Amino acid sequence: MWNQSLKPLSQKISRILPLAIVFFVVGISPAYAYLDPGTAGMLLQLLLGGVAGAAVVLKLYWTRLKAKLFGSKPNSHQDDERKA
C-alpha cells in the first residue's frame, strides 16, 4: 500500500533531482568571503565532536556489531552481570 503511493513521488524526485543539481552547480558564483580563524576552530570542533559521537555509538553497539560481523551471538550472561 505505502510502496504504491510513494512510487509516483520517487519518479518525480528522480526526474527533478538531476535538474536541480545542474542548476545548483551552474548557478554557483564566487563568494569572495573572509573566513576568520574562529570559523576554522568551529569546523574543527564540529569534526571532532562527530568523531567522538561515532566512537560512543560504536562502543555502545560493539557487541551487536561484532555479532553481525563474525556471526556469533552476543553473550547474554555478560549483559546480565552488567545490569546487576
C-alpha positions in Angstrom: 0.0 0.0 0.0 2.7 2.5 1.0 5.0 1.4 -1.7 2.4 2.1 -4.4 1.6 5.5 -3.1 5.3 6.5 -2.9 6.2 5.3 -6.4 4.9 8.4 -8.3 6.7 10.6 -5.8 10.0 8.8 -6.2 9.6 9.0 -10.0 9.1 12.8 -9.7 12.1 13.2 -7.5 14.3 11.1 -9.9 13.3 13.5 -12.7 13.7 16.8 -10.8 16.8 16.0 -8.7 19.3 15.9 -11.7 17.9 19.2 -13.0 18.2 20.8 -9.5 21.8 19.6 -9.2 22.7 21.0 -12.6 21.1 24.4 -11.8 22.9 24.5 -8.5 26.3 23.7 -10.0 25.9 26.2 -12.9 24.5 28.9 -10.6 27.4 28.9 -8.2 29.4 32.1 -8.2 32.5 33.0 -6.2 31.7 34.3 -2.7 34.8 36.4 -2.0 34.2 35.9 1.7 36.6 36.0 4.6 36.8 33.1 6.9 38.4 34.1 10.2 40.3 31.6 12.5 37.3 31.2 14.7 35.4 29.6 11.8 38.2 27.1 11.3 38.1 26.3 15.0 34.4 25.8 14.9 34.6 23.5 11.9 37.4 21.5 13.7 35.3 21.3 16.8 32.3 20.0 14.7 34.5 17.4 13.1 36.0 16.2 16.4 32.5 16.1 18.0 31.3 13.9 15.2 34.2 11.6 15.6 33.6 11.4 19.4 29.9 10.8 18.9 30.6 8.0 16.4 33.1 6.4 18.9 30.5 6.4 21.6 27.9 4.8 19.3 30.4 2.2 18.2 31.3 1.5 21.9 27.6 1.1 22.8 26.8 -1.2 20.0 30.1 -3.0 19.8 28.8 -6.5 20.8 25.9 -6.3 18.3 28.3 -5.2 15.6 30.8 -7.9 16.4 28.0 -10.5 16.4 26.9 -9.3 12.9 30.4 -9.2 11.5 31.6 -12.6 12.9 28.3 -14.5 13.1 28.3 -15.2 16.8 25.6 -14.4 19.3 26.1 -11.7 21.9 26.9 -13.1 25.3 23.7 -12.6 27.3 25.5 -13.7 30.5 27.8 -10.7 30.4 24.8 -8.4 29.8 23.0 -9.8 32.9 26.1 -9.2 35.1 26.3 -5.6 33.9 22.7 -4.9 34.8 23.1 -6.3 38.4 
